[in-house]
Amino acid sequence: MGVVDTHLDKDGANKEDLVDFRGNPVDNSRTGGWLAAGLILGTELSERICVVGISINLVTYLVGNLHLSSSKSANMVTNFMGTLNLLALLGGFLADAKLGRYLTVAIFASITALVRFVPK
């Protein structure tokens, strides 16, 4: 077995070179943890509740106001939900490769809130 260097993080970077967004050295005891996980899970739960509410209201709108058949409106809502789930893959890629998880969640939650709550 090899010797583990305690001065390197999991990616092999030197721990002394890691800085936060203000340029200060990173204090691992104050970053991440259950608070950050709770914020992400709460945001995602709220986003899922919004999507379910939108999809239920969309069926009612398509059948009642646009006078589409139930089967056609259900198909459109299914396509809507499938598109949202595929966009989650794009969000995962952006979070892992480019933006970071916190910024990605903040951006997509803001977009969802704008779409949901901006008056038409």
N, CA, C and O atoms as a MOPAC input file, in Angstrom:
PM7 MOZYME 1SCF
protein

 N      0.83200 1    -1.17900 1     0.00000 1
 C      0.00000 1     0.00000 1     0.00000 1
 C      0.87200 1     1.23600 1     0.00000 1
 O      1.93900 1     1.25600 1     0.61300 1
 N      0.41000 1     2.27600 1    -0.69600 1
 C      1.16600 1     3.50800 1    -0.78500 1
 C      0.95000 1     4.38600 1     0.43400 1
 O      0.01500 1     4.18800 1     1.21100 1
 N      1.81300 1     5.33600 1     0.57900 1
 C      1.71700 1     6.28700 1     1.66300 1
 C      0.77100 1     7.40700 1     1.23700 1
 O      0.88500 1     7.93500 1     0.13100 1
 N     -0.15300 1     7.76200 1     2.10800 1
 C     -1.10900 1     8.82300 1     1.81100 1
 C     -0.51700 1    10.14100 1     2.27300 1
 O     -0.12300 1    10.28500 1     3.43100 1
 N     -0.45700 1    11.09800 1     1.36700 1
 C      0.05800 1    12.42200 1     1.70000 1
 C     -1.08900 1    13.24500 1     2.27100 1
 O     -2.07000 1    13.49700 1     1.57200 1
 N     -0.98500 1    13.66900 1     3.52800 1
 C     -2.06700 1    14.40700 1     4.18000 1
 C     -2.13100 1    15.85400 1     3.72200 1
 O     -3.05000 1    16.57500 1     4.11100 1
 N     -1.18900 1    16.29800 1     2.91400 1
 C     -1.21500 1    17.67200 1     2.42000 1
 C     -1.93500 1    17.79400 1     1.08300 1
 O     -2.00600 1    18.88100 1     0.51000 1
 N     -2.47500 1    16.66800 1     0.58100 1
 C     -3.18300 1    16.69100 1    -0.68400 1
 C     -4.65600 1    16.40200 1    -0.44800 1
 O     -5.00100 1    15.58900 1     0.41000 1
 N     -5.53100 1    17.06400 1    -1.20700 1
 C     -6.95300 1    16.75900 1    -1.10000 1
 C     -7.27600 1    15.56400 1    -1.99400 1
 O     -6.36800 1    14.95900 1    -2.56500 1
 N     -8.55900 1    15.21600 1    -2.12200 1
 C     -8.94500 1    14.02600 1    -2.88200 1
 C     -8.62100 1    14.12500 1    -4.36300 1
 O     -8.47400 1    13.09700 1    -5.02300 1
 N     -8.50600 1    15.34700 1    -4.91200 1
 C     -8.17200 1    15.52700 1    -6.32200 1
 C     -6.67800 1    15.62100 1    -6.57100 1
 O     -6.25200 1    15.76100 1    -7.71700 1
 N     -5.87700 1    15.54800 1    -5.52000 1
 C     -4.43800 1    15.62300 1    -5.66800 1
 C     -3.88900 1    17.03400 1    -5.59000 1
 O     -2.68900 1    17.23700 1    -5.77400 1
 N     -4.74900 1    18.02400 1    -5.31900 1
 C     -4.27700 1    19.40300 1    -5.20800 1
 C     -3.69500 1    19.63000 1    -3.81800 1
 O     -4.10100 1    18.98500 1    -2.85100 1
 N     -2.76200 1    20.53300 1    -3.73000 1
 C     -2.15700 1    20.87500 1    -2.45400 1
 C     -3.18700 1    21.62700 1    -1.61000 1
 O     -3.76700 1    22.60900 1    -2.07300 1
 N     -3.41900 1    21.17100 1    -0.37200 1
 C     -4.44400 1    21.78500 1     0.47600 1
 C     -4.14400 1    23.24400 1     0.78600 1
 O     -5.06400 1    24.04000 1     0.97100 1
 N     -2.88500 1    23.59600 1     0.84400 1
 C     -2.54700 1    24.98000 1     1.15000 1
 C     -2.87300 1    25.92200 1    -0.01300 1
 O     -2.96400 1    27.13400 1     0.18200 1
 N     -3.04700 1    25.37900 1    -1.21000 1
 C     -3.36000 1    26.20600 1    -2.37700 1
 C     -4.85400 1    26.43700 1    -2.56800 1
 O     -5.24500 1    27.25100 1    -3.40500 1
 N     -5.69600 1    25.73900 1    -1.80900 1
 C     -7.14200 1    25.87000 1    -1.97100 1
 C     -7.63800 1    27.12600 1    -1.27800 1
 O     -7.30000 1    27.38600 1    -0.12300 1
 N     -8.45400 1    27.91600 1    -2.00300 1
 C     -8.99800 1    29.16000 1    -1.46200 1
 C    -10.49600 1    29.19300 1    -1.69500 1
 O    -11.01200 1    28.50900 1    -2.58000 1
 N    -11.20700 1    30.01000 1    -0.88100 1
 C    -12.63400 1    30.18700 1    -1.08300 1
 C    -12.88200 1    31.31800 1    -2.07500 1
 O    -11.94200 1    31.81900 1    -2.69300 1
 N    -14.14200 1    31.72400 1    -2.23000 1
 C    -14.46500 1    32.73500 1    -3.23200 1
 C    -13.91200 1    34.10900 1    -2.89100 1
 O    -13.86400 1    34.98700 1    -3.75300 1
 N    -13.49100 1    34.31000 1    -1.64300 1
 C    -12.88800 1    35.58300 1    -1.26400 1
 C    -11.36400 1    35.55000 1    -1.35200 1
 O    -10.71000 1    36.57100 1    -1.14100 1
 N    -10.80100 1    34.39700 1    -1.65800 1
 C     -9.35300 1    34.27200 1    -1.75200 1
 C     -8.69500 1    33.85400 1    -0.45400 1
 O     -7.46800 1    33.79700 1    -0.38100 1
 N     -9.48400 1    33.55500 1     0.58000 1
 C     -8.94700 1    33.10500 1     1.85700 1
 C     -8.70600 1    31.60500 1     1.82600 1
 O     -9.38000 1    30.89400 1     1.08100 1
 N     -7.75200 1    31.10100 1     2.62500 1
 C     -7.54900 1    29.64700 1     2.67500 1
 C     -8.82400 1    28.93200 1     3.12100 1
 O     -9.56800 1    29.44300 1     3.95900 1
 N     -9.06700 1    27.76300 1     2.56400 1
 C    -10.28200 1    27.01100 1     2.84900 1
 C    -10.19500 1    26.38500 1     4.23500 1
 O     -9.19000 1    25.77000 1     4.59200 1
 N    -11.27000 1    26.55200 1     5.01100 1
 C    -11.40700 1    25.90600 1     6.30400 1
 C    -12.42400 1    24.78300 1     6.13800 1
 O    -13.62700 1    25.04400 1     6.11400 1
 N    -11.96500 1    23.54200 1     6.02300 1
 C    -12.84600 1    22.41400 1     5.73200 1
 C    -13.88300 1    22.17800 1     6.82000 1
 O    -14.92300 1    21.57700 1     6.55000 1
 N    -13.63100 1    22.63200 1     8.03700 1
 C    -14.60600 1    22.42600 1     9.10400 1
 C    -15.81600 1    23.34100 1     8.94400 1
 O    -16.84200 1    23.10600 1     9.58300 1
 N    -15.72800 1    24.37300 1     8.11500 1
 C    -16.82100 1    25.33000 1     7.95500 1
 C    -17.48600 1    25.24700 1     6.58000 1
 O    -18.39400 1    26.03400 1     6.31200 1
 N    -17.08400 1    24.34600 1     5.71000 1
 C    -17.65300 1    24.25700 1     4.37000 1
 C    -18.45300 1    22.97400 1     4.21900 1
 O    -18.16300 1    21.96700 1     4.86500 1
 N    -19.45200 1    23.02300 1     3.36900 1
 C    -20.26000 1    21.84200 1     3.07200 1
 C    -21.04600 1    21.40100 1     4.28700 1
 O    -21.57300 1    22.23100 1     5.02900 1
 N    -21.12500 1    20.11400 1     4.48900 1
 C    -21.79200 1    19.55600 1     5.65900 1
 C    -23.28900 1    19.42900 1     5.48400 1
 O    -23.81800 1    19.54600 1     4.37900 1
 N    -23.96900 1    19.18400 1     6.60800 1
 C    -25.39700 1    18.92900 1     6.58100 1
 C    -26.21300 1    20.17200 1     6.26300 1
 O    -27.28900 1    20.06300 1     5.67600 1
 N    -25.73300 1    21.33900 1     6.63300 1
 C    -26.47400 1    22.55900 1     6.31000 1
 C    -26.55100 1    22.75700 1     4.79600 1
 O    -27.62000 1    23.03800 1     4.25400 1
 N    -25.43000 1    22.61000 1     4.13000 1
 C    -25.42000 1    22.75300 1     2.67300 1
 C    -26.26500 1    21.67500 1     2.01600 1
 O    -26.99300 1    21.95500 1     1.06300 1
 N    -26.17800 1    20.44500 1     2.51000 1
 C    -26.98700 1    19.36200 1     1.94600 1
 C    -28.47100 1    19.62700 1     2.17000 1
 O    -29.28700 1    19.36800 1     1.28500 1
 N    -28.82500 1    20.13900 1     3.33800 1
 C    -30.22700 1    20.46500 1     3.61600 1
 C    -30.74900 1    21.56900 1     2.71900 1
 O    -31.89100 1    21.51100 1     2.26300 1
 N    -29.92600 1    22.57300 1     2.45900 1
 C    -30.34400 1    23.64600 1     1.56300 1
 C    -30.58000 1    23.13400 1     0.14800 1
 O    -31.55600 1    23.51200 1    -0.50000 1
 N    -29.68900 1    22.27800 1    -0.32700 1
 C    -29.86000 1    21.71200 1    -1.66800 1
 C    -31.09700 1    20.82200 1    -1.72200 1
 O    -31.88200 1    20.90800 1    -2.66700 1
 N    -31.27400 1    19.97000 1    -0.71800 1
 C    -32.44200 1    19.08800 1    -0.72400 1
 C    -33.74000 1    19.88300 1    -0.59700 1
 O    -34.73200 1    19.55000 1    -1.24700 1
 N    -33.74700 1    20.92300 1     0.22700 1
 C    -34.94100 1    21.76700 1     0.34500 1
 C    -35.27300 1    22.48000 1    -0.95100 1
 O    -36.43800 1    22.57800 1    -1.33700 1
 N    -34.24900 1    22.97600 1    -1.61600 1
 C    -34.46400 1    23.64700 1    -2.89800 1
 C    -34.99300 1    22.67300 1    -3.94000 1
 O    -35.91500 1    23.00400 1    -4.68600 1
 N    -34.42800 1    21.49300 1    -3.99500 1
 C    -34.88300 1    20.49700 1    -4.96300 1
 C    -36.29300 1    20.01100 1    -4.65200 1
 O    -37.07300 1    19.76400 1    -5.57200 1
 N    -36.63100 1    19.87000 1    -3.38300 1
 C    -37.98800 1    19.48400 1    -3.01400 1
 C    -38.98200 1    20.56000 1    -3.44500 1
 O    -40.04100 1    20.25000 1    -3.99100 1
 N    -38.64200 1    21.81100 1    -3.19900 1
 C    -39.51400 1    22.91000 1    -3.61900 1
 C    -39.67400 1    22.93500 1    -5.13500 1
 O    -40.76800 1    23.18100 1    -5.64500 1
 N    -38.59100 1    22.68200 1    -5.84800 1
 C    -38.64100 1    22.66900 1    -7.31300 1
 C    -39.52400 1    21.53200 1    -7.81100 1
 O    -40.29300 1    21.72000 1    -8.75400 1
 N    -39.43000 1    20.36500 1    -7.20000 1
 C    -40.27300 1    19.23000 1    -7.60100 1
 C    -41.74300 1    19.51100 1    -7.33400 1
 O    -42.60000 1    19.14800 1    -8.14100 1
 N    -42.04800 1    20.15800 1    -6.20100 1
 C    -43.43100 1    20.49800 1    -5.89000 1
 C    -43.97200 1    21.47600 1    -6.93500 1
 O    -45.11400 1    21.34800 1    -7.37700 1
 N    -43.15500 1    22.44700 1    -7.32500 1
 C    -43.57200 1    23.39400 1    -8.37500 1
 C    -43.84200 1    22.68000 1    -9.68700 1
 O    -44.83100 1    22.98000 1   -10.35700 1
 N    -42.98600 1    21.74500 1   -10.06700 1
 C    -43.15300 1    21.03800 1   -11.34200 1
 C    -44.41400 1    20.19100 1   -11.32600 1
 O    -45.14200 1    20.15400 1   -12.31800 1
 N    -44.68500 1    19.51300 1   -10.22400 1
 C    -45.90300 1    18.70300 1   -10.14100 1
 C    -47.13300 1    19.60800 1   -10.20400 1
 O    -48.11100 1    19.28300 1   -10.87700 1
 N    -47.08500 1    20.73800 1    -9.50600 1
 C    -48.20000 1    21.67900 1    -9.56600 1
 C    -48.42900 1    22.21900 1   -10.96200 1
 O    -49.56900 1    22.34800 1   -11.40900 1
 N    -47.33700 1    22.53800 1   -11.65400 1
 C    -47.44700 1    23.03400 1   -13.02600 1
 C    -48.03700 1    21.96100 1   -13.93600 1
 O    -48.89000 1    22.26400 1   -14.77100 1
 N    -47.59900 1    20.72100 1   -13.78900 1
 C    -48.08800 1    19.66200 1   -14.68000 1
 C    -49.57400 1    19.37200 1   -14.43900 1
 O    -50.32100 1    19.12200 1   -15.38600 1
 N    -49.99800 1    19.40500 1   -13.17700 1
 C    -51.42300 1    19.18300 1   -12.90300 1
 C    -52.25000 1    20.32800 1   -13.47400 1
 O    -53.28600 1    20.09700 1   -14.09900 1
 N    -51.80300 1    21.54500 1   -13.26500 1
 C    -52.52800 1    22.69000 1   -13.81500 1
 C    -52.48200 1    22.70400 1   -15.33300 1
 O    -53.41500 1    23.18600 1   -15.97500 1
 N    -51.41300 1    22.18300 1   -15.91500 1
 C    -51.30000 1    22.14500 1   -17.37000 1
 C    -52.33800 1    21.21400 1   -17.97900 1
 O    -52.91600 1    21.53100 1   -19.01900 1
 N    -52.58100 1    20.08000 1   -17.35300 1
 C    -53.61800 1    19.16800 1   -17.85500 1
 C    -54.97500 1    19.85600 1   -17.80400 1
 O    -55.73900 1    19.80900 1   -18.76800 1
 N    -55.27000 1    20.49300 1   -16.68200 1
 C    -56.54800 1    21.18800 1   -16.53800 1
 C    -56.69000 1    22.29200 1   -17.58000 1
 O    -57.75900 1    22.45800 1   -18.16700 1
 N    -55.62700 1    23.04100 1   -17.81200 1
 C    -55.66300 1    24.12600 1   -18.79200 1
 C    -55.85400 1    23.59400 1   -20.21200 1
 O    -56.65300 1    24.13000 1   -20.97900 1
 N    -55.12000 1    22.53900 1   -20.55400 1
 C    -55.21900 1    21.99600 1   -21.91100 1
 C    -56.59700 1    21.41900 1   -22.19500 1
 O    -57.12000 1    21.57800 1   -23.29800 1
 N    -57.19000 1    20.75200 1   -21.21200 1
 C    -58.51700 1    20.16500 1   -21.42100 1
 C    -59.60300 1    21.23400 1   -21.34500 1
 O    -60.50000 1    21.26100 1   -22.18800 1
 N    -59.53400 1    22.11800 1   -20.34400 1
 C    -60.59700 1    23.08400 1   -20.10800 1
 C    -60.56100 1    24.27300 1   -21.04000 1
 O    -61.57500 1    24.59100 1   -21.66200 1
 N    -59.42700 1    24.94200 1   -21.15600 1
 C    -59.35700 1    26.18400 1   -21.92900 1
 C    -59.04700 1    25.95900 1   -23.40300 1
 O    -59.62300 1    26.62200 1   -24.26600 1
 N    -58.15100 1    25.03800 1   -23.69700 1
 C    -57.78200 1    24.80300 1   -25.09600 1
 C    -58.61400 1    23.70500 1   -25.74900 1
 O    -58.48200 1    23.46100 1   -26.94800 1
 N    -59.47100 1    23.03900 1   -24.97100 1
 C    -60.40400 1    22.02900 1   -25.46500 1
 C    -59.70700 1    20.89500 1   -26.21900 1
 O    -60.19100 1    20.42100 1   -27.24700 1
 N    -58.56600 1    20.47300 1   -25.68500 1
 C    -57.89700 1    19.29800 1   -26.23300 1
 C    -58.46900 1    18.05200 1   -25.57900 1
 O    -59.05200 1    18.11600 1   -24.49600 1
 N    -58.29800 1    16.92600 1   -26.24200 1
 C    -58.76700 1    15.68100 1   -25.63900 1
 C    -57.88100 1    15.32100 1   -24.45300 1
 O    -56.74700 1    15.78700 1   -24.34100 1
 N    -58.40800 1    14.49700 1   -23.58500 1
 C    -57.65400 1    14.08500 1   -22.40200 1
 C    -56.38300 1    13.33400 1   -22.78600 1
 O    -55.33700 1    13.51100 1   -22.16100 1
 N    -56.48000 1    12.49200 1   -23.82100 1
 C    -55.30100 1    11.71400 1   -24.22600 1
 C    -54.21400 1    12.61800 1   -24.81100 1
 O    -53.02900 1    12.42900 1   -24.53800 1
 N    -54.62600 1    13.59800 1   -25.61700 1
 C    -53.64600 1    14.50000 1   -26.21200 1
 C    -52.99200 1    15.38000 1   -25.14400 1
 O    -51.78100 1    15.60100 1   -25.17700 1
 N    -53.79200 1    15.88200 1   -24.19600 1
 C    -53.22600 1    16.72900 1   -23.14900 1
 C    -52.32300 1    15.91200 1   -22.23200 1
 O    -51.29100 1    16.41600 1   -21.79000 1
 N    -52.68300 1    14.65900 1   -21.93300 1
 C    -51.82200 1    13.80600 1   -21.11700 1
 C    -50.50700 1    13.53300 1   -21.83300 1
 O    -49.45300 1    13.49800 1   -21.19800 1
 N    -50.55600 1    13.33900 1   -23.15500 1
 C    -49.34500 1    13.11500 1   -23.93400 1
 C    -48.44300 1    14.35400 1   -23.90100 1
 O    -47.22500 1    14.23000 1   -23.77200 1
 N    -49.03300 1    15.54200 1   -24.01800 1
 C    -48.23700 1    16.78100 1   -23.98100 1
 C    -47.58100 1    16.97300 1   -22.61600 1
 O    -46.42600 1    17.38900 1   -22.53200 1
 N    -48.31000 1    16.67100 1   -21.56100 1
 C    -47.75300 1    16.81300 1   -20.21500 1
 C    -46.65700 1    15.78100 1   -19.99100 1
 O    -45.64900 1    16.07900 1   -19.35000 1
 N    -46.84100 1    14.57800 1   -20.50800 1
 C    -45.79600 1    13.55700 1   -20.40000 1
 C    -44.53400 1    14.00400 1   -21.12900 1
 O    -43.42600 1    13.81000 1   -20.62900 1
 N    -44.69600 1    14.59800 1   -22.30300 1
 C    -43.53400 1    15.13300 1   -23.03200 1
 C    -42.86600 1    16.26000 1   -22.25500 1
 O    -41.63900 1    16.36300 1   -22.23800 1
 N    -43.66400 1    17.10200 1   -21.61400 1
 C    -43.13800 1    18.18900 1   -20.78100 1
 C    -42.31000 1    17.63200 1   -19.63100 1
 O    -41.20200 1    18.10300 1   -19.37500 1
 N    -42.84400 1    16.63500 1   -18.94000 1
 C    -42.12600 1    16.04300 1   -17.80200 1
 C    -40.85900 1    15.32300 1   -18.26900 1
 O    -39.83200 1    15.38300 1   -17.59400 1
 N    -40.92200 1    14.65000 1   -19.40400 1
 C    -39.74100 1    13.98700 1   -19.93600 1
 C    -38.64800 1    14.97600 1   -20.30200 1
 O    -37.46700 1    14.72800 1   -20.05800 1
 N    -39.04600 1    16.09400 1   -20.88900 1
 C    -38.07600 1    17.13400 1   -21.22300 1
 C    -37.41200 1    17.68000 1   -19.96600 1
 O    -36.20000 1    17.89500 1   -19.94700 1
 N    -38.19200 1    17.90400 1   -18.92500 1
 C    -37.61200 1    18.38000 1   -17.67000 1
 C    -36.60600 1    17.38300 1   -17.10200 1
 O    -35.55000 1    17.77600 1   -16.60600 1
 N    -36.93000 1    16.10500 1   -17.17500 1
 C    -36.01600 1    15.09600 1   -16.65100 1
 C    -34.74500 1    15.00200 1   -17.48600 1
 O    -33.66900 1    14.76200 1   -16.93800 1
 N    -34.84700 1    15.18400 1   -18.79500 1
 C    -33.64400 1    15.18500 1   -19.62600 1
 C    -32.79400 1    16.43100 1   -19.36700 1
 O    -31.56500 1    16.37300 1   -19.41900 1
 N    -33.45100 1    17.54900 1   -19.08900 1
 C    -32.69700 1    18.76100 1   -18.76100 1
 C    -31.93500 1    18.60900 1   -17.44800 1
 O    -30.93600 1    19.29300 1   -17.22700 1
 N    -32.40300 1    17.71600 1   -16.57800 1
 C    -31.66500 1    17.43700 1   -15.34100 1
 C    -30.29100 1    16.84600 1   -15.65300 1
 O    -29.32600 1    17.09800 1   -14.93200 1
 N    -30.20500 1    16.06600 1   -16.72100 1
 C    -28.89600 1    15.53400 1   -17.13700 1
 C    -27.96900 1    16.66000 1   -17.57600 1
 O    -26.77800 1    16.64900 1   -17.26500 1
 N    -28.51500 1    17.62800 1   -18.29600 1
 C    -27.72400 1    18.78400 1   -18.68700 1
 C    -27.26000 1    19.55800 1   -17.45100 1
 O    -26.10400 1    19.97500 1   -17.37000 1
 N    -28.15900 1    19.74400 1   -16.50100 1
 C    -27.79000 1    20.42400 1   -15.26200 1
 C    -26.71300 1    19.66400 1   -14.49800 1
 O    -25.81100 1    20.27600 1   -13.92700 1
 N    -26.79700 1    18.34500 1   -14.48300 1
 C    -25.76200 1    17.54000 1   -13.82900 1
 C    -24.41600 1    17.69400 1   -14.50400 1
 O    -23.39000 1    17.79400 1   -13.83100 1
 N    -24.41000 1    17.71500 1   -15.82800 1
 C    -23.16100 1    17.91500 1   -16.54400 1
 C    -22.57000 1    19.28700 1   -16.23200 1
 O    -21.37700 1    19.40900 1   -15.95400 1
 N    -23.42300 1    20.32600 1   -16.28000 1
 C    -22.93300 1    21.67500 1   -15.97800 1
 C    -22.39300 1    21.76100 1   -14.55300 1
 O    -21.37300 1    22.40500 1   -14.30700 1
 N    -23.07900 1    21.11300 1   -13.62300 1
 C    -22.63600 1    21.16400 1   -12.22700 1
 C    -21.29600 1    20.46900 1   -12.05100 1
 O    -20.42600 1    20.96700 1   -11.33700 1
 N    -21.12700 1    19.32900 1   -12.69200 1
 C    -19.88900 1    18.57200 1   -12.51400 1
 C    -18.71900 1    19.15000 1   -13.29300 1
 O    -17.58800 1    19.15500 1   -12.80600 1
 N    -18.98000 1    19.63200 1   -14.49300 1
 C    -17.88300 1    20.00600 1   -15.37800 1
 C    -17.56200 1    21.49400 1   -15.38400 1
 O    -16.40700 1    21.87000 1   -15.58800 1
 N    -18.54900 1    22.34100 1   -15.16600 1
 C    -18.32000 1    23.76300 1   -15.41100 1
 C    -18.58900 1    24.65600 1   -14.20400 1
 O    -17.68000 1    25.34000 1   -13.73300 1
 N    -19.82900 1    24.66300 1   -13.69000 1
 C    -20.26900 1    25.69600 1   -12.76100 1
 C    -20.09300 1    25.35800 1   -11.29000 1
 O    -19.89400 1    26.25800 1   -10.47500 1
 N    -20.16100 1    24.10000 1   -10.93500 1
 C    -20.19600 1    23.71100 1    -9.53400 1
 C    -21.64000 1    23.51600 1    -9.10000 1
 O    -22.55200 1    24.11000 1    -9.67400 1
 N    -21.84300 1    22.68600 1    -8.09300 1
 C    -23.21200 1    22.30700 1    -7.73700 1
 C    -24.02900 1    23.45100 1    -7.16400 1
 O    -25.20800 1    23.58000 1    -7.49200 1
 N    -23.44000 1    24.28200 1    -6.32100 1
 C    -24.21500 1    25.33000 1    -5.67200 1
 C    -24.67800 1    26.38400 1    -6.68400 1
 O    -25.83600 1    26.80100 1    -6.66300 1
 N    -23.78700 1    26.80500 1    -7.55100 1
 C    -24.14900 1    27.79500 1    -8.55700 1
 C    -25.18100 1    27.23200 1    -9.53400 1
 O    -26.09500 1    27.94500 1    -9.94900 1
 N    -25.04100 1    25.96700 1    -9.90100 1
 C    -25.99900 1    25.34000 1   -10.81600 1
 C    -27.38400 1    25.26400 1   -10.18500 1
 O    -28.37800 1    25.58100 1   -10.83800 1
 N    -27.46200 1    24.84700 1    -8.92300 1
 C    -28.75600 1    24.77600 1    -8.24100 1
 C    -29.36400 1    26.16700 1    -8.13300 1
 O    -30.56600 1    26.33300 1    -8.34000 1
 N    -28.55500 1    27.16200 1    -7.81300 1
 C    -29.06700 1    28.53300 1    -7.69100 1
 C    -29.59800 1    29.04500 1    -9.02700 1
 O    -30.65500 1    29.67500 1    -9.07100 1
 N    -28.88300 1    28.78400 1   -10.10400 1
 C    -29.31200 1    29.25200 1   -11.42700 1
 C    -30.61400 1    28.58600 1   -11.84900 1
 O    -31.55500 1    29.27000 1   -12.25200 1
 N    -30.68100 1    27.24900 1   -11.75900 1
 C    -31.87300 1    26.55000 1   -12.21600 1
 C    -33.06700 1    26.78800 1   -11.30100 1
 O    -34.19900 1    26.83200 1   -11.78200 1
 N    -32.85000 1    26.94300 1    -9.99300 1
 C    -33.95700 1    27.27700 1    -9.09000 1
 C    -34.49400 1    28.66800 1    -9.39100 1
 O    -35.70200 1    28.89500 1    -9.31900 1
 N    -33.60500 1    29.60100 1    -9.72900 1
 C    -34.05200 1    30.95100 1   -10.08500 1
 C    -34.86200 1    30.93600 1   -11.37800 1
 O    -35.88000 1    31.62000 1   -11.48300 1
 N    -34.41600 1    30.16300 1   -12.35500 1
 C    -35.16000 1    30.05200 1   -13.61300 1
 C    -36.54000 1    29.45800 1   -13.35700 1
 O    -37.53700 1    29.94200 1   -13.89300 1
 N    -36.60100 1    28.40400 1   -12.53500 1
 C    -37.88900 1    27.78400 1   -12.22100 1
 C    -38.80300 1    28.76600 1   -11.50800 1
 O    -39.99400 1    28.83900 1   -11.81300 1
 N    -38.26200 1    29.51800 1   -10.57000 1
 C    -39.07500 1    30.49600 1    -9.83400 1
 C    -39.56400 1    31.59900 1   -10.76600 1
 O    -40.70900 1    32.03700 1   -10.66000 1
 N    -38.70700 1    32.05200 1   -11.67700 1
 C    -39.13400 1    33.08500 1   -12.62600 1
 C    -40.23700 1    32.59600 1   -13.53800 1
 O    -41.20400 1    33.31400 1   -13.79200 1
 N    -40.09800 1    31.37900 1   -14.03000 1
 C    -41.11000 1    30.81900 1   -14.92700 1
 C    -42.42500 1    30.64600 1   -14.18100 1
 O    -43.49700 1    30.86700 1   -14.74300 1
 N    -42.34200 1    30.25700 1   -12.93400 1
 C    -43.55200 1    29.96900 1   -12.15400 1
 C    -44.23400 1    31.24200 1   -11.66300 1
 O    -45.46200 1    31.32100 1   -11.69500 1
 N    -43.48900 1    32.22300 1   -11.21800 1
 C    -44.07400 1    33.33200 1   -10.49200 1
 C    -44.11100 1    34.65800 1   -11.24000 1
 O    -44.65600 1    35.62800 1   -10.71400 1
 N    -43.56100 1    34.73800 1   -12.42900 1
 C    -43.62600 1    35.98000 1   -13.19400 1
 C    -45.02100 1    36.11100 1   -13.78100 1
 O    -45.48400 1    35.19700 1   -14.46400 1
 N    -45.70000 1    37.21800 1   -13.53600 1
 C    -47.04900 1    37.36000 1   -14.09100 1
 C    -47.03300 1    37.40400 1   -15.60900 1
 O    -46.13700 1    37.98500 1   -16.22100 1
 N    -48.01000 1    36.79800 1   -16.18500 1
 C    -48.10200 1    36.76800 1   -17.65300 1
 C    -48.93200 1    37.91900 1   -18.15000 1
 O    -49.12600 1    38.06500 1   -19.35600 1

